[in-house]
Amino acid sequence: MPDHTTMSPMSGRRLGLARIAAAMALLGGLLAAGCNVIVPVAYVIEGPGTIPAEFVLRDTSTAVFVDDRDSAFPRTSLRAMVGTEITDRLIANEALQARMLVDARDVMALVRGLETSDKRVSIERIGREAGVEQVIYVELKGFALTLDGVTPRPTAVCNVKVLDLAAGIRVYPGEGSPTGREVVAQTREVDPTLFESFAKRRKVEDDLAIELGKTVAELFYEHERVELGENLGIR
């Protein structure tokens, strides 16, 4: 019987070229579709590793404010959950010292006391009232447990800005992103039966809020590269 595990040098070269061609075709398709392929390509070339901070926060008094102008969160408590997750991770990963951060829940309470139904408060005033020189502003743009009304794929989208109130300028992101740095967070696909229970649905919402806070916080410190396929498939 012939040995099918032995491959001739020519066959090996053909297979190698075929794999490279397939990879290039996939990359070309992603670029044509306008996808962000920087992380996946780096993963293929370098393997798992770390991603550097996009922006290094100034070591000064800081408040995190999570805004939900369009009431996209199904529960207001999720705003505090996102803000708390951001502050906790900034401290845990030494992006800022704990003494420099105001509790995100206190910032929300402060804003509730300042705003009225027909009058919004500026980010600058929020920072001044909170007694800080730096504000991480997170504006929620979308929060959904399904993108198509059928497939359960929890996804949240927000815009992030950092304001230096002492200098009176926005320091992150640059001028090329007037609305802020868009952040998209997704959890793994979930079992559709989880939507049938109110308590289980709340747990899915909580998980998505925590993932959003984590993804925002990671903008400001070096973190582990996501394993390719980590968020695919029902857990």
Backbone as a ProteinNet text record, in pm:
[ID]
protein_1_A
[PRIMARY]
MPDHTTMSPMSGRRLGLARIAAAMALLGGLLAAGCNVIVPVAYVIEGPGTIPAEFVLRDTSTAVFVDDRDSAFPRTSLRAMVGTEITDRLIANEALQARMLVDARDVMALVRGLETSDKRVSIERIGREAGVEQVIYVELKGFALTLDGVTPRPTAVCNVKVLDLAAGIRVYPGEGSPTGREVVAQTREVDPTLFESFAKRRKVEDDLAIELGKTVAELFYEHERVELGENLGIR
[TERTIARY]
87.1	0	89	59.5	143.5	133.4	244	246.8	194.6	68.9	6.5	53.6	134	181	308.9	369.2	491.9	457.6	513	481.5	609	602.2	719.2	747.5	874.6	907.2	822.4	796.6	715.3	573.9	515.3	378.9	373.9	477.9	481.8	485.4	564.6	571	437.6	372	241	140.9	144	51.1	79.9	211.7	247.7	201.2	220.3	175.6	25.2	-44.2	-190.4	-239.7	-173.6	-213.5	-188.3	-74.9	-43.9	-144.9	-176.1	-272.9	-408.5	-448.4	-577.8	-577.9	-466.5	-457.5	-462.5	-392.1	-393	-530.8	-600.1	-735.3	-828	-812.7	-895	-865	-737.2	-698.9	-752	-742.2	-794	-942.8	-1014.4	-1158.9	-1193.4	-1117	-1142.2	-1113.2	-1002.8	-971.2	-1077.4	-1125.2	-1227.8	-1356.2	-1381.8	-1504.2	-1488.7	-1367.6	-1346	-1329.3	-1292.9	-1279.6	-1146.2	-1144.2	-1020.7	-945.6	-839.4	-769.9	-635	-605.2	-472.5	-445.7	-539.6	-517.8	-512.3	-607.7	-598.2	-469.8	-425.2	-303.6	-183.6	-179.8	-70.6	-72.2	-191.8	-203.8	-144.3	-177	-126.3	25.3	80.1	224.1	298	245.7	318.8	265.7	142.5	82.6	28.5	-21.2	-73	35	-6.1	88.8	13.2	67.7	2	-21.8	-121.2	-153.6	-121.8	-44.1	-8	-127.1	-115.8	-219.6	-229.9	-352.1	-370.1	-338.1	-363.4	-340.5	-302.4	-200.8	-156.7	-221.2	-302.6	-373.6	-276.2	-305.9	-223.5	-252.4	-148.1	-162.5	-215.1	-346	-410.6	-551.7	-619.6	-755.3	-846	-921.4	-994.7	-1133.6	-1228.8	-1364.9	-1403.3	-1475.4	-1531.5	-1681	-1728.4	-1872.2	-1929.1	-2026.5	-2093.9	-2227.6	-2242.1	-2361.9	-2449.2	-2579.5	-2674.1	-2787.1	-2753.4	-2849	-2972.3	-2954.8	-3065.4	-3134.5	-3099.3	-3159.2	-3147.8	-3027	-3003.7	-2990.1	-2941.9	-2933.9	-3074.5	-3101.5	-3232.9	-3256.5	-3146.7	-3155.8	-3049.5	-3085.3	-2989.4	-2872.9	-2893.4	-2785.7	-2668.4	-2692	-2585	-2483.2	-2527.6	-2433.6	-2328.4	-2374.9	-2282.2	-2192.2	-2246.5	-2167.8	-2052.8	-2081.4	-1977.6	-1870.9	-1914.4	-1821	-1733.8	-1793.7	-1718.1	-1616.8	-1655.8	-1564.2	-1443.7	-1468.2	-1358.2	-1261.6	-1313	-1225.9	-1151	-1220.5	-1154.5	-1039.5	-1059.1	-954.4	-839.3	-868.4	-760.8	-670.2	-732	-654.5	-577.2	-645.9	-583.4	-465.6	-472.4	-366.2	-270.9	-281.6	-189.2	-186.7	-301.7	-312.5	-330.3	-394.7	-411	-410.1	-370.5	-374.5	-517.4	-553.1	-689.4	-726.8	-631.5	-661.6	-691.8	-659.1	-682.7	-822.3	-893.1	-1022.2	-1141.1	-1238.5	-1365.1	-1454	-1528.3	-1619.5	-1720.6	-1732.9	-1822.1	-1967	-2006.1	-2143.7	-2165.6	-2063.2	-2074.7	-2085.9	-2015.1	-2022.3	-2163.8	-2223.4	-2360.5	-2458.2	-2442	-2530.7	-2515.4	-2391.9	-2365.3	-2437.3	-2429.1	-2492	-2643.6	-2699.1	-2844.8	-2889.6	-2805.6	-2840.2	-2825.8	-2740.7	-2716.6	-2811.3	-2850.6	-2932.2	-3081.1	-3152.6	-3298.1	-3348.7	-3480	-3536.4	-3510.3	-3491.7	-3470.4	-3334.4	-3245.1	-3113.6	-3005.6	-2917	-2804.9	-2683.7	-2594.5	-2475.2	-2354.3	-2265.9	-2148.2	-2050	-1966.9	-1865.2	-1769.3	-1739.3	-1648.6	-1703.8	-1833.7	-1890.9	-1893.9	-1922.4	-1921.9	-1785.1	-1681	-1546.2	-1516.3	-1557.5	-1532.7	-1606.1	-1732.8	-1812.8	-1758.1	-1699.5	-1641.7	-1503	-1447.9	-1317.9	-1201.7	-1214.7	-1109	-1053.6	-936.5	-873.8	-885	-933	-939.8	-1070.7	-1137.4	-1263.1	-1254.7	-1287.4	-1304.3	-1453.3	-1491.1	-1633.3	-1670.7	-1768.9	-1815.1	-1961	-1984.2	-2120.2	-2174.2	-2273.9	-2330.5	-2409.5	-2386.7	-2456.7	-2550.7	-2524.6	-2610.6	-2582.4	-2688.3	-2675.6	-2787	-2750	-2852	-2805.9	-2899.7	-2868.3	-2872.5	-2927.7	-2928.5	-2915.7	-2842.7	-2822.9	-2926.8	-2984	-3079.6	-3218.5	-3238.7	-3368.4	-3386.8	-3287.4	-3298	-3177	-3057.5	-2935.4	-2894.8	-2880.6	-2843.9	-2694.1	-2654.5	-2514	-2506.2	-2494.3	-2491.9	-2379.8	-2416.9	-2321.9	-2351	-2245.1	-2259.5	-2160.8	-2202.5	-2118.4	-2118.3	-2001.6	-1993.7	-1882.3	-1882.6	-1774.6	-1702.7	-1570.5	-1489.7	-1405.8	-1402.6	-1317.6	-1249.5	-1132.1	-1064.5	-1041.8	-1089.3	-1074.9	-979.6	-884.3	-795	-853.7	-918.1	-986.9	-889.1	-772.3	-672.3	-622.9	-606.2	-559.9	-675.7	-796.9	-914.3	-923.8	-871.6	-873.2	-909.7	-951.6	-968.2	-834	-787.8	-655.4	-662.3	-780.4	-796.2	-941.1	-965.6	-866.5	-828.2	-752	-706.4	-817.5	-781.7	-879.3	-947.5	-887.7	-947.2	-1069.6	-1100.6	-1217.7	-1303.3	-1379.7	-1455.7	-1559	-1615.9	-1718.5	-1659.5	-1528.9	-1465.6	-1417.2	-1352.1	-1299.8	-1412.9	-1455.6	-1564.6	-1513.5	-1588.5	-1554.4	-1672.5	-1644	-1746.9	-1711	-1804.5	-1782.9	-1886.7	-1841	-1931.2	-1897.3	-1999.4	-1977.4	-2001	-1975.6	-2000.6	-2149.2	-2178.9	-2318.3	-2374.8	-2500.2	-2560.8	-2675.4	-2708.3	-2819.6	-2949.4	-3028.4	-3153.7	-3249.2	-3239	-3330.1	-3304.9	-3185	-3156	-3245.6	-3298.1	-3384.6	-3525.6	-3555.7	-3690.1	-3709.9	-3601.3	-3608.4	-3562.5	-3639.2	-3603.8	-3470.4	-3452	-3328.4	-3208	-3223.1	-3111.8	-3082.3	-3186.5	-3166.8	-3088	-3119.7	-3046.1	-2898.5	-2871.5	-2733.4	-2658.4	-2725.4	-2663.6	-2634.2	-2728.9	-2709	-2591.5	-2583.6	-2472.9	-2338.3	-2333.5	-2209.5	-2165.7	-2262.1	-2230.6	-2180	-2242.4	-2198.6	-2055.6	-2024.6	-1889.3	-1788.9	-1827.8	-1739.2	-1714.3	-1817.4	-1800.3	-1702.5	-1719.5	-1627.6	-1484.5	-1467.7	-1334.4	-1272.7	-1350.3	-1298.6	-1258.7	-1336.7	-1301.9	-1174	-1166.7	-1049.8	-921.7	-929.6	-811	-749.1	-820.2	-761.7	-642.8	-639.8	-546	-436.2	-425.1	-313	-283.6	-161.3	-122.5	-199.7	-249.9	-331.6	-307.7	-353.1	-333.2	-414.9	-354	-425.5	-534.2	-651.5	-761.9	-726.3	-749.4	-727.8	-824.9	-774.3	-859.5	-970.1	-1096.3	-1208.6	-1257.1	-1198.6	-1235.7	-1382.6	-1436.9	-1575.1	-1672.2	-1630	-1717.8	-1782.2	-1907	-1976.6	-2045.9	-2148.2	-2226.5	-2145.7	-2136.7	-2062.5	-2147.9
-120.7	0	123.3	221.9	341.4	422.4	491.2	573.2	712.4	744.4	874	984.9	952.1	1057.2	1122	1063.8	1120.8	1211.9	1332.5	1431.7	1469.4	1474.6	1514	1661.6	1705.9	1848.5	1936.5	1889.8	1970.7	1985.4	1873.1	1879.3	1974.1	1968.4	2056.8	2202.2	2234.5	2373.6	2419.6	2328.8	2366	2393.3	2309.6	2328.3	2459.4	2488.2	2612.7	2733.6	2730.2	2840.5	2854.6	2741.3	2744.6	2810	2778.9	2838.6	2988.8	3029.4	3172.1	3244.8	3183.9	3246	3259.6	3154.3	3159.3	3269	3281.6	3385.1	3524.1	3542.5	3672.9	3705.8	3604.5	3627.1	3669.7	3605.3	3641.4	3783.3	3817.2	3952.3	4055.4	4024.6	4117.6	4138.7	4031.1	4043.2	4128.8	4113.5	4193.4	4340.3	4367.1	4506.5	4568.7	4491.1	4542.7	4572.8	4493.4	4513.9	4625.2	4681.3	4791.6	4745.6	4619	4567	4609.5	4619.3	4646.7	4515.1	4495.5	4367.1	4376.7	4489.2	4507	4402.3	4383.6	4287.6	4144.5	4097.3	3960.5	3933.1	4026.2	4003.4	3995.9	4085.7	4081.7	3950	3901.2	3774.2	3661.7	3659.9	3554.6	3560.3	3681.5	3697.5	3674.7	3732.7	3732.7	3631.7	3587.2	3501.1	3584.7	3519.4	3592.1	3682.4	3794.4	3887.4	3998.3	4117.7	4230.3	4342.7	4425.4	4543.9	4664.9	4760.1	4876.7	4968.7	5052	5151.4	5247.2	5283.5	5383.9	5523.4	5543.9	5675.9	5657.6	5729.3	5722.8	5838.5	5804.9	5905.9	5985.6	6113.5	6196.1	6156.3	6148.9	6106.7	6222.9	6241.4	6351.6	6309.8	6393.6	6363.3	6340.4	6230	6185.5	6135.5	6165.6	6113.4	6041.3	5930.7	5858.6	5885.9	5937.9	5964.2	5887.3	5802.3	5723.9	5790.6	5837.5	5911.9	5821.8	5835.2	5755.3	5846.4	5935.1	6037.1	5976.6	5864.1	5803.5	5691.4	5678.4	5573.8	5435.7	5404.1	5274	5161.2	5194.6	5093.2	5051.7	4923.3	4880.9	4912.8	4933.6	4968.1	5071.6	5171.4	5277.6	5225.2	5117.6	5062.6	5015	4987.4	4941.1	5052.3	5177.3	5288.7	5286.3	5269	5262.2	5140.2	5030.9	4909.1	4930.3	4996.8	5025.6	5117.5	5223.6	5319	5256.8	5173.9	5107.4	5009.6	4937.5	4843.2	4917	5032.1	5110.6	5153.7	5213.7	5263	5148.3	5039.3	4924.9	4870.9	4862.6	4808.9	4907.8	5035.9	5135	5125.7	5104.9	5091.5	4960.2	4850.4	4717.9	4707.5	4778.9	4771.8	4891.5	4966.2	5075	5185.1	5204.5	5317.3	5446.8	5436.9	5549.5	5496.2	5580.5	5542.9	5557.8	5472.8	5473.5	5609.9	5675.9	5805.9	5914.5	5887.4	5986.1	5974.6	5867.3	5841.5	5864.2	5935.4	5954.7	5834.5	5787.9	5676.2	5712.1	5623.8	5651.4	5669.5	5600.9	5615.4	5753.4	5807.5	5943	6045.8	6021.7	6114.1	6112.9	5993.8	5985.2	6056.3	6039.9	6105.8	6257.7	6303.3	6445.8	6501.1	6430.6	6476.2	6479.2	6378.4	6377.4	6499.9	6543.5	6661.4	6791.8	6792.3	6914.3	6931.4	6819.3	6825.5	6835.6	6891.3	6892.8	6829.4	6811.9	6746.6	6823.5	6955	7035.2	7105.2	7067.2	7131.2	7028.5	7009.3	6918.4	6993.5	6920.5	6979.7	6942.7	7039.6	7014.3	6922.1	6855.5	6768.1	6851.5	6972.4	7058.9	7090.2	7117.3	7150.3	7025.6	6911.3	6786.6	6767.7	6790.6	6776.2	6875.9	7000.1	7103.4	7071.1	7030.6	6999.5	6876.7	6785.5	6664.9	6691.5	6809.9	6847.7	6776	6747.9	6674.8	6758.3	6717.7	6786	6707.4	6583.5	6496.9	6418.1	6412.9	6338.6	6238.8	6113.5	6011.2	6004.4	6051	6060.8	5946.3	5869.8	5754.2	5777.8	5793.4	5818.7	5692.8	5631.8	5509	5540.1	5459	5477	5360	5245.8	5130.5	5019.4	4947.1	4836.5	4737.5	4624.7	4530.4	4387	4300.6	4159.6	4081.4	4142.2	4080.9	4190.3	4162.4	4262.4	4253.2	4133.2	4112.4	4073.7	4078.1	4040.3	3890.8	3814.9	3668.6	3607	3636.7	3577.4	3645.9	3571.9	3632.9	3662.9	3785.5	3826.2	3962.4	3963.3	4089.4	4181.9	4307.1	4404.7	4542.9	4614.4	4752.4	4840.9	4964.9	5060.6	5192.6	5253.8	5383.6	5466.5	5595.9	5685.5	5732.5	5736.2	5770	5894.1	5985.4	6104.2	6123.4	6186.4	6226.5	6376.7	6446.2	6591.6	6630.5	6717.9	6775.6	6911.4	6918.8	7042.1	7151.5	7112.1	7212.2	7286.8	7212.3	7274.4	7325.5	7280.8	7324.3	7264.7	7141.6	7078.5	6930.2	6877	6732.7	6674.6	6574.5	6519	6382.7	6322.6	6192.2	6175.9	6123.3	6097.8	6227.5	6218	6336.1	6405.5	6512.6	6594.9	6519.6	6411.4	6335.2	6255.7	6255.2	6180.2	6273.8	6361.6	6463.2	6406	6291.4	6234.8	6147	6121.4	6037.9	5906.6	5828.9	5697.3	5595.5	5539.8	5441.9	5309.4	5255.8	5127.6	5032.8	4913	4810	4693	4651.6	4538.5	4431	4308.9	4195.6	4083.1	4013.3	3891.7	3773.1	3654.8	3536.1	3524.9	3454.8	3423.7	3346.6	3372.3	3307.6	3217.9	3126.5	3035.1	3116	3106.3	3183.3	3160.3	3045.6	3017.3	3111.5	3173.1	3267	3389.8	3420	3536.6	3510.6	3386.2	3351.3	3380.1	3395.5	3422.7	3565.2	3640.7	3779.2	3785.2	3696.5	3696.1	3661.9	3563.9	3524.7	3632.5	3698.7	3808.8	3922.2	3951.4	4054.5	4017.5	3888.7	3842.6	3866.2	3843	3867.5	4016.9	4101.4	4246.5	4289.4	4231.9	4263	4225.2	4107.3	4060.4	4154.6	4204.4	4295.2	4429.1	4479	4604.9	4592.8	4480.6	4458.9	4450.1	4383	4372.1	4509.5	4593.8	4728.9	4808.2	4800.9	4870.8	4822.7	4693	4634	4684.4	4684.8	4724.6	4871.4	4955.7	5098	5115.8	5050.7	5065.9	5023.7	4921.4	4869.6	4969	5074.9	5179.1	5245	5234.9	5314.6	5234.3	5106.5	5029.3	4910.9	4862.9	4747.1	4624.9	4547.2	4432.1	4315.1	4200	4079.1	4083.6	4033.5	4022.9	3917.1	3943.9	3848.3	3726	3607.2	3486.5	3483.8	3453.8	3450.7	3347.8	3388.9	3297.5	3287.5	3366.1	3355.7	3386.3	3482.2	3522.8	3460	3350.7	3285.3	3162.3	3139.4	3019.3	3038.4	2959	2965.6	2902.5	2974.1	2923.5	2823.2
0	0	0	-84.6	-89.8	38.4	74.9	196.1	162.3	203.6	170.1	262.2	365.3	455.8	405	299.5	243.7	127.8	130.7	27.2	-44.1	-176.5	-253.8	-234	-252.1	-238.2	-327.2	-450.5	-542.1	-491	-438.4	-384.9	-266.4	-180.4	-64.2	-105	-208.7	-254.5	-310	-384.7	-441.4	-330.5	-224.3	-113.7	-41.5	-22.7	43.5	-35.1	-166.2	-251.3	-249.8	-246.4	-242.9	-114.6	-2.5	125.6	127.2	74.5	68.1	-20.3	-135.3	-227	-160.1	-86	-17	88.6	163.5	266.5	205	91.9	25.5	-29.7	-79.2	-130.7	-18.1	99.1	214.1	258.8	264.9	303.6	205.9	77.7	-23	-8.5	21.7	40	159.6	268.7	387.3	362.1	290	259.1	169.9	72.6	-18.1	56.9	161.6	239.3	340.7	352	444.8	587.8	610	744.9	804.9	937	1007.5	1024.5	946.4	947.2	1016.3	1078.9	1137.9	1244.8	1336.1	1443.6	1392	1308	1258.2	1181.7	1095.7	1019.3	1112.6	1212.2	1308.8	1384.3	1412.9	1484.2	1400.4	1270.4	1182.6	1174.1	1163.9	1148.2	1279.8	1388.9	1514.7	1616.4	1597.9	1698	1812.9	1918.9	2034.4	2093.5	2146.4	2205.8	2274	2273	2337.6	2238.4	2271.2	2192.1	2278.8	2230.2	2311.8	2334.2	2436.1	2463.2	2345.3	2309.3	2203.6	2255.7	2384.7	2443.5	2589.7	2633.9	2774	2849.3	2945.6	3023.6	3110.3	3124.1	3212.7	3356.4	3437.3	3576.7	3659.1	3650.5	3720.5	3759.7	3834.9	3879.2	3758.6	3761.9	3642.4	3678.6	3592.5	3606.6	3478.4	3492.9	3379.1	3377	3264.6	3252.9	3134.7	3162	3058.2	3028.2	2906	2864.3	2776.1	2791	2712.8	2664.7	2574.9	2528.6	2463.2	2393.6	2319.9	2397.4	2525.8	2611.1	2546.9	2500.4	2437.6	2539.9	2660.1	2764	2807.6	2821.7	2868.3	3016.6	3092.5	3233.9	3265.9	3345.2	3376.8	3460.2	3533.8	3616.1	3531.5	3404.1	3316.1	3288.8	3295.2	3278.3	3388.7	3510.9	3624.2	3613.5	3562.6	3548	3448.8	3337.2	3238.2	3298.3	3362.5	3421.3	3528.4	3613.3	3719.7	3662.5	3556.5	3493.2	3434.3	3374.3	3317.5	3427.1	3533.3	3640.6	3707.8	3734.1	3800.2	3716.2	3585.1	3497.8	3480.5	3478.2	3470.3	3592.9	3707.8	3832.2	3833.5	3800.1	3804.7	3709.5	3597.2	3497	3504	3615.1	3646.1	3540.6	3474.8	3382.1	3460.4	3575.6	3667.3	3810.3	3902	4043.2	4094.1	4189.1	4242.6	4299.6	4364.1	4426.4	4323.8	4196	4091.1	4030.3	4058.8	3992.9	4085.4	4032.8	4103.2	4073	4171.2	4150.7	4041.4	3940.3	3827.3	3871.9	3977.9	4028.3	4088.3	4152.3	4207.3	4095.2	3984.4	3869.8	3812.8	3801	3750.3	3841.9	3970.7	4067.3	4057.6	4038.8	4023.8	3901.6	3790.9	3667	3681.4	3746.5	3768.1	3846.6	3938.7	4018.2	3941.8	3839	3762.6	3645.2	3584.7	3462.9	3494.1	3399.2	3403.9	3275.3	3265.2	3147.6	3019	3028.9	2908	2904.5	2995.5	2997.9	3026.7	2929.8	2946.8	3001.6	3062.9	3122.2	3037.1	3014.8	2932.2	3005.6	2927.5	2986.2	3071.4	3026.1	3099.3	3238.6	3245.6	3377	3466.4	3406.9	3483.9	3549.5	3470.7	3523.8	3634.4	3613.5	3715.5	3844.4	3832.2	3950.3	4022.8	3946.6	4007.6	4063.8	4033.9	4086.1	4020.2	3889	3818.7	3704	3656.1	3543.2	3414	3422.9	3305	3307.8	3192.3	3182.4	3067.4	3097.8	2994.2	2966.6	2849.2	2813.7	2720.2	2761.4	2684.4	2645.7	2516.6	2468	2400.4	2462.5	2406.8	2279.9	2175.6	2048.9	2018.2	2078	2052.7	2151.6	2188.1	2283.3	2250.2	2189.6	2143.1	2166	2194.8	2215.4	2085.2	1980.8	1848.2	1743.5	1636.7	1532.1	1421.4	1404.5	1295.9	1345	1475.5	1530.2	1546.4	1502.6	1508.6	1579.2	1526.3	1579.6	1710	1818.2	1945.9	1953.2	1915.2	1920.6	1989.7	2123.3	2198.1	2151	2117	2062.9	2118.9	2154.5	2202.2	2128.2	2102.2	2030.2	2106.2	2118	2183.8	2120.2	2149.9	2110.1	2236.3	2230.4	2347.6	2319.5	2416.5	2409	2544	2541	2664.3	2657.6	2760.8	2766.2	2878	2845.3	2945.1	2981.5	3095.5	3133.6	3173.9	3225.3	3263	3139.6	3029.7	2905.1	2820.9	2852.3	2777.6	2639.4	2621.8	2489.7	2500.5	2387.1	2377.3	2336.1	2409.1	2381.1	2312.7	2311.6	2244.9	2203.6	2079.8	1973.9	1904.3	1795.1	1723.5	1647.8	1580.5	1508.3	1395.4	1350.3	1241.4	1282.2	1411.3	1460.7	1544.7	1480.7	1554.4	1651.6	1620.1	1707.9	1817.6	1812	1912.4	1854	1938.3	1897.8	1910.5	1798	1803.5	1860.1	1952.3	2014.2	1997.6	1951	1935.9	2027	2108.3	2198.1	2169.4	2166.1	2144.5	2241.2	2284.9	2362.4	2269.8	2320.1	2239.6	2206.6	2098.5	2069.2	2187.9	2218.6	2334.3	2290.8	2376.3	2350.7	2346.8	2240.1	2229.6	2346.4	2412.5	2524.3	2642	2646.2	2755	2748.5	2629.4	2614.2	2667.7	2696.3	2741.5	2889.3	2961.8	3105.3	3131.8	3209.9	3241.9	3315.3	3411.1	3490.1	3403.1	3315.3	3228.4	3125	3079.9	2983.9	3049.4	3174.3	3248.3	3260.5	3279.7	3291.3	3159.5	3046.1	2915.7	2899.8	2943.2	2936.5	3024.5	3144.2	3235.2	3172.1	3112.4	3049.8	2937.6	2860.5	2750.3	2804.9	2911.8	2972.1	3023.8	3086.9	3138.8	3023.4	2916.3	2800	2737.8	2734.2	2679.9	2765.7	2898.5	2987.8	2970.4	2958.1	2937.9	2807.6	2700.2	2569.3	2567.8	2634.2	2642.6	2724.4	2839.1	2925.9	2856	2771.4	2703.4	2605.2	2573.6	2489.2	2559.1	2692.3	2770.6	2841.2	2810.2	2864.6	2773	2782.2	2702.3	2750.7	2655.9	2695.1	2600.8	2643.9	2565.9	2438.2	2331.2	2204.9	2217.2	2162.5	2167.8	2084.5	2140.2	2062.7	1945.2	1825.5	1707.3	1727	1710.8	1727.2	1870	1961	2101.4	2125.5	2048.5	2069.8	1972.3	1906.5	1811.2	1873.9	1837.4	1882	2015.6	2036.5	2159.6	2272	2383.4	2497.8	2576.2
[MASK]
+++++++++++++++++++++++++++++++++++++++++++++++++++++++++++++++++++++++++++++++++++++++++++++++++++++++++++++++++++++++++++++++++++++++++++++++++++++++++++++++++++++++++++++++++++++++++++++++++++++++++++++++++++++++++++++++++++++++++++

